[in-house]
Amino acid sequence: MRSWLIGVFVSALLAVFFFGSSTTAQRAGAYPGFTLVMQTTDFDAKGATLSSRTYTKYHSNTGDWRSVGTFGGYELATVYRRGRGVYISNARTSVLLKTSDHAPGCPLRTAEQLQRDPKFARTEMVLGLKAYVLSQRLSAGGLVETYWAPELGGGTPFRRIYNFDDGRKITEEPISITLGEPAATDVSGPDYKVIEQVPIFNDKLSNQILSKPDPIYPVEAQARDLSGIVCIQVIVDESGRVLSARSSTRTPFLVEAAVEAAYQAWFSPTIVDGKPVITEGRISYQFVPPQVSKN
């Protein structure tokens, strides 16, 4: 009896140590359900707004989530299915493409665990939630501050601010947070064709281009005299058609034009073991401001 009581006492201490009190932390293994509306804004070095966009993240208590927004007039989403994989979808091609088999679930972290993180800087109240701010230097030069809340599981960032050394700034701000399980269809997304084959990366995919129309130089970019190279990550089906085009390049106006052009591109099939396969690779577009005629 005594050893049983000691075991219960030790277990209780460990539970408090690892998971915190019931008022400040999630139960072990319990994911919260919530809906998070975010706004991402890019600022130039002078503080002027370059672009702004919103997206919504539906987070299920199963650990699954879907982050959805619009790009180029089409719905675009990332779908995370715990234990199954990560997928991307877009209304343009109406497919749900697996991009990774790795989906173990986001870590659950309590207030105590967040505060013990070496990157912990301070706490702030954001939309009624106590946020734990972790600060980290960027390899590109600058500082990023990420906000986490135990009420949201402690593993999902719900605010992030990038301050670059050259004066540029990117903010990812929560507009609203609704606690509670979202609708199942919001988490799963539209009933698109599902492709479970993870694309094979082909670092020479750009050599297989059969057709690559030039992008249209945007009027907004011309007004700001923007130029540069935009890299696009494309996923191509067995016939050479582009199923998905995305970019991590943070150049407003130019990215949308490059993505639109990428969807018009066509490739020769990638053959593996004598069969065409779904392939992932990179292509790029160079933007040069058009010369203004001086008459």
C-alpha positions in Angstrom: 0.0 0.0 0.0 2.8 2.4 0.9 4.7 1.7 -2.3 1.5 2.3 -4.3 0.9 5.7 -2.6 4.6 6.6 -3.3 4.1 5.7 -7.0 0.9 7.8 -7.2 2.7 10.8 -5.6 5.7 10.5 -7.9 3.4 10.2 -10.9 1.6 13.3 -9.9 4.8 15.3 -9.5 6.0 14.2 -12.9 2.7 15.2 -14.4 3.0 18.7 -13.0 6.6 18.9 -14.0 6.1 17.9 -17.6 2.5 19.1 -18.3 1.9 21.9 -15.8 -1.3 22.6 -13.9 -4.7 22.0 -15.4 -5.4 25.7 -15.7 -2.3 26.5 -17.8 -1.7 23.5 -20.0 -3.2 20.9 -22.2 -3.6 17.4 -21.0 -0.9 15.0 -22.2 -1.8 14.0 -25.8 -4.8 16.4 -26.1 -4.9 18.7 -29.0 -7.2 21.8 -28.8 -9.6 22.6 -31.6 -9.6 26.1 -32.9 -10.0 28.4 -35.9 -7.3 31.0 -36.5 -7.6 33.9 -39.0 -4.2 35.4 -39.9 -3.0 38.4 -41.9 0.5 38.5 -43.4 1.8 41.9 -44.4 5.1 42.8 -46.2 6.7 46.2 -45.5 9.5 47.8 -47.4 12.5 49.5 -45.7 10.6 52.8 -45.4 7.6 51.2 -43.7 5.3 51.3 -46.7 3.0 48.3 -47.2 3.9 46.2 -50.2 1.3 43.5 -49.9 -1.2 42.0 -47.5 -3.1 38.7 -47.5 -5.2 36.7 -45.1 -5.6 32.9 -44.5 -7.5 30.7 -42.1 -6.2 27.7 -40.2 -8.6 25.1 -39.0 -7.0 23.0 -36.2 -8.8 19.8 -35.1 -8.4 18.1 -31.8 -7.2 15.0 -33.7 -4.0 17.0 -34.5 -5.1 17.4 -38.2 -5.2 20.9 -39.6 -5.8 22.8 -42.8 -4.4 26.3 -43.7 -6.3 27.9 -46.6 -6.1 31.2 -48.4 -6.3 32.6 -51.9 -3.6 33.3 -54.4 -4.1 34.6 -57.9 -7.8 34.2 -57.5 -7.7 30.5 -56.5 -8.1 28.8 -53.2 -4.7 27.4 -52.0 -4.3 25.2 -49.0 -1.8 23.1 -47.0 -3.5 20.0 -45.3 -1.8 18.2 -42.5 -3.1 14.7 -41.6 -1.4 13.4 -38.5 0.3 10.1 -39.1 -0.5 10.1 -42.9 1.3 13.1 -44.4 1.3 16.7 -45.6 -0.7 17.6 -48.7 -1.2 20.7 -50.8 -4.3 21.6 -52.8 -5.5 24.3 -55.0 -8.8 25.0 -56.7 -7.0 25.6 -60.0 -6.2 21.9 -60.6 -8.6 20.4 -58.1 -6.1 17.9 -56.7 -4.8 17.1 -53.2 -1.1 16.3 -53.6 0.9 14.5 -50.9 4.3 16.3 -50.5 5.6 14.4 -47.5 5.0 11.2 -45.5 6.3 12.8 -42.3 3.4 13.9 -40.1 4.0 12.9 -36.5 2.0 15.8 -35.0 3.0 19.1 -33.5 4.5 19.0 -30.1 2.3 20.0 -27.2 4.0 22.5 -24.9 2.9 23.9 -21.6 3.6 27.4 -20.3 6.4 26.1 -18.1 8.0 24.3 -21.1 7.8 27.4 -23.3 9.3 29.5 -20.5 12.2 27.1 -20.2 13.1 27.4 -23.9 16.5 29.1 -24.3 14.9 31.4 -26.9 12.2 32.6 -24.5 12.2 36.4 -24.3 8.9 37.6 -22.6 5.1 37.2 -22.4 2.4 39.3 -24.0 -1.4 39.3 -24.1 -2.7 38.8 -27.7 -6.4 38.6 -28.4 -7.0 37.5 -24.8 -4.4 34.8 -24.8 -1.1 34.9 -22.9 1.6 34.5 -25.5 5.1 33.2 -24.8 7.5 35.0 -27.2 10.6 33.2 -28.5 13.2 35.3 -30.2 15.8 34.1 -32.7 18.4 35.7 -35.1 17.8 35.0 -38.8 20.6 33.7 -41.0 19.6 36.2 -43.6 20.2 39.0 -41.1 17.5 40.1 -38.7 15.3 39.0 -35.9 12.2 36.9 -35.8 9.8 36.8 -32.8 7.4 33.9 -32.6 4.3 33.8 -30.3 3.0 30.6 -28.8 0.0 30.0 -26.5 -0.6 27.0 -24.3 -4.3 27.3 -24.9 -3.6 26.5 -28.6 -1.4 23.6 -27.7 1.9 25.5 -27.5 3.0 24.0 -30.8 1.3 26.3 -33.2 2.7 29.8 -33.8 -0.2 32.3 -33.9 1.9 35.5 -34.3 5.2 36.1 -36.0 7.2 39.3 -36.7 10.3 39.4 -38.9 12.5 42.5 -38.6 15.3 42.4 -41.2 18.6 44.3 -40.8 18.0 46.2 -44.0 14.7 47.7 -42.6 12.2 45.4 -44.2 9.5 43.9 -42.1 7.0 41.0 -42.3 4.2 40.5 -39.8 1.9 37.5 -39.4 -0.9 38.8 -37.1 -3.9 37.0 -35.8 -7.2 38.7 -36.7 -9.4 36.4 -34.7 -9.2 33.1 -32.7 -12.2 30.9 -32.1 -11.8 28.1 -29.6 -13.7 24.9 -30.3 -13.7 22.1 -32.9 -14.1 23.4 -36.5 -16.4 21.7 -39.0 -14.9 18.4 -40.4 -15.2 19.8 -43.9 -13.2 22.9 -43.0 -10.4 20.6 -41.8 -10.5 18.2 -44.7 -11.2 20.7 -47.5 -13.0 20.1 -50.8 -13.4 16.6 -52.2 -10.5 16.8 -54.7 -8.7 14.0 -56.4 -6.1 12.7 -54.0 -2.6 11.8 -55.2 -0.8 9.8 -52.6 2.5 9.4 -54.4 5.1 11.8 -53.0 6.8 13.6 -56.0 10.3 12.5 -56.9 12.6 15.5 -56.8 14.4 16.2 -60.1 17.1 18.8 -59.9 17.3 18.9 -63.7 13.6 19.4 -64.3 14.3 22.8 -65.8 16.2 21.0 -68.6 12.9 19.2 -69.6 10.9 22.3 -70.4 9.1 22.0 -73.6 7.2 25.3 -73.3 7.8 28.2 -71.0 5.7 31.3 -71.7 7.2 34.6 -70.4 5.4 36.1 -67.4 3.5 39.4 -67.7 5.4 42.2 -65.9 2.8 43.6 -63.4 1.8 47.2 -63.5 2.3 47.4 -59.7 5.8 46.2 -60.0 6.6 48.6 -62.8 5.3 51.5 -60.6 7.9 50.5 -58.0 10.6 49.7 -60.5 10.9 46.1 -59.1 13.2 43.6 -60.7 14.8 40.3 -59.8 14.6 36.5 -60.1 11.7 34.6 -58.8 12.2 30.8 -58.1 9.1 28.6 -58.4 8.6 25.1 -57.0 6.6 23.1 -59.4 5.0 19.7 -59.2 4.5 18.0 -62.6 2.3 15.0 -63.4 3.3 12.0 -65.6 2.4 13.8 -68.8 4.4 17.0 -68.0 1.5 19.2 -66.9 2.0 21.5 -63.9 -0.2 20.4 -61.0 1.1 22.9 -58.5 3.3 26.0 -58.6 4.5 27.9 -55.4 7.2 30.2 -54.4 8.9 31.2 -51.1 10.3 34.3 -52.7 9.2 37.3 -50.7 8.9 39.7 -53.7 5.3 41.1 -53.9 3.7 41.5 -57.3 6.4 39.5 -59.1 5.6 36.2 -57.4 2.0 36.1 -58.6 3.0 36.8 -62.2 5.7 34.1 -62.0 3.3 31.5 -60.6 0.7 32.3 -63.3 3.4 31.8 -66.0 4.6 28.5 -64.4 1.1 27.0 -64.7 1.4 27.6 -68.5 4.7 25.7 -68.7 4.9 22.2 -70.1 7.6 19.5 -69.5 8.7 16.3 -71.0 7.9 13.4 -68.6 10.4 12.2 -66.0 11.0 8.5 -66.4 12.0 6.2 -63.5 12.3 2.5 -64.0 10.8 2.8 -67.4 7.7 4.6 -66.2 6.7 8.3 -66.1 6.4 9.6 -62.5 5.1 12.7 -60.7 8.1 15.0 -60.3 9.0 18.1 -58.2 11.6 20.6 -59.3 12.5 24.3 -59.6 12.3 26.8 -62.4 12.9 30.5 -62.4 11.8 33.7 -64.0 13.8 36.9 -64.4 11.9 40.2 -64.2 13.3 43.3 -65.8 11.3 46.5 -65.8 10.2 47.3 -69.4 12.0 50.2 -71.0 9.8 53.3 -71.2 9.8 54.9 -74.6 11.0 58.5 -74.6 9.6 60.4 -77.5 
